[in-house]
Amino acid sequence: MRNFAMDLALGDCVASLGSLGHGEVADLYSSATVLGVPSVWPESVGMVGPEPMAHGLPVIACRAGGIPEWLVDEETGLMGETKDVAGLAAKF
């Protein structure tokens, strides 16, 4: 992932933090403005969205897998269509 970020000239914008404890993750949530979930994977119910939402962090995600079960567009967060890069970017 580091090499991919460097290839995209995003090396200064992307950090690889490795494994973090719950307190460290909570600190990251409190310092963030929004969490983007551009997933295309049809996971049933992941915690990548609900966990930060429980910390008060707004979430913007793609309509994939179980995401519509925990995110209601323009009510509990913002949702774009899967693989619609421009549409998802417009939500930010």
C-alpha positions as CSV (number, residue, x, y, z in Angstrom):
1,M,0.0,0.0,0.0
2,R,2.9,2.4,0.7
3,N,4.3,1.8,-2.8
4,F,0.8,2.4,-4.3
5,A,0.5,5.6,-2.4
6,M,3.9,6.7,-3.6
7,D,3.0,5.8,-7.2
8,L,0.0,8.1,-6.9
9,A,2.2,10.9,-5.4
10,L,0.2,10.5,-2.1
11,G,3.1,9.5,0.0
12,D,2.8,12.7,2.2
13,C,-0.9,12.2,2.6
14,V,-1.1,8.5,3.6
15,A,0.1,6.9,6.7
16,S,0.4,3.2,7.5
17,L,-0.1,2.9,11.2
18,G,-0.1,-0.9,11.6
19,S,-2.0,-2.5,14.5
20,L,-3.5,-0.1,17.0
21,G,-5.2,-0.5,20.3
22,H,-8.8,0.7,21.0
23,G,-7.6,3.9,22.7
24,E,-5.4,4.8,19.8
25,V,-8.2,4.1,17.3
26,A,-10.6,6.3,19.4
27,D,-7.9,9.1,19.3
28,L,-7.8,8.9,15.5
29,Y,-11.6,9.1,15.3
30,S,-11.6,12.2,17.4
31,S,-9.0,13.9,15.3
32,A,-10.7,13.0,12.0
33,T,-13.3,15.1,10.1
34,V,-15.0,12.3,8.1
35,L,-14.4,8.6,7.3
36,G,-14.7,7.5,3.8
37,V,-15.7,3.8,3.1
38,P,-15.3,3.3,-0.7
39,S,-15.9,-0.4,-0.4
40,V,-17.0,-2.6,-3.3
41,W,-16.9,-5.8,-1.2
42,P,-20.3,-7.3,-0.4
43,E,-19.4,-7.8,3.3
44,S,-22.6,-8.5,5.3
45,V,-22.0,-6.2,8.3
46,G,-18.6,-4.7,8.9
47,M,-17.6,-2.4,11.7
48,V,-15.6,0.0,9.6
49,G,-18.6,2.4,9.5
50,P,-20.7,1.8,12.7
51,E,-17.7,2.0,15.0
52,P,-16.6,5.5,14.0
53,M,-20.2,6.6,13.9
54,A,-20.5,5.6,17.6
55,H,-17.7,8.0,18.2
56,G,-19.6,10.8,16.4
57,L,-17.5,10.7,13.2
58,P,-19.6,11.2,10.0
59,V,-19.3,8.4,7.4
60,I,-19.5,8.6,3.6
61,A,-19.7,5.1,2.0
62,C,-20.6,3.2,-1.1
63,R,-23.8,1.2,-1.4
64,A,-22.2,-2.2,-1.1
65,G,-22.9,-5.3,0.8
66,G,-24.5,-4.6,4.2
67,I,-23.6,-0.9,4.3
68,P,-27.2,0.2,3.6
69,E,-28.2,-1.7,6.7
70,W,-26.3,0.7,9.0
71,L,-26.1,3.9,6.8
72,V,-29.2,5.7,5.6
73,D,-28.2,8.3,2.9
74,E,-28.6,11.9,4.2
75,E,-29.9,10.7,7.5
76,T,-27.2,8.8,9.3
77,G,-24.4,9.5,6.8
78,L,-23.9,10.0,3.1
79,M,-23.9,7.1,0.5
80,G,-22.8,6.9,-3.1
81,E,-23.1,4.2,-5.6
82,T,-20.4,1.5,-5.9
83,K,-17.6,2.4,-8.3
84,D,-19.1,5.9,-8.9
85,V,-15.9,7.8,-8.1
86,A,-17.2,11.2,-9.1
87,G,-20.5,10.7,-7.2
88,L,-18.7,9.6,-4.0
89,A,-16.2,12.4,-4.3
90,A,-19.1,14.9,-4.6
91,K,-20.4,13.8,-1.2
92,F,-17.2,15.1,0.4
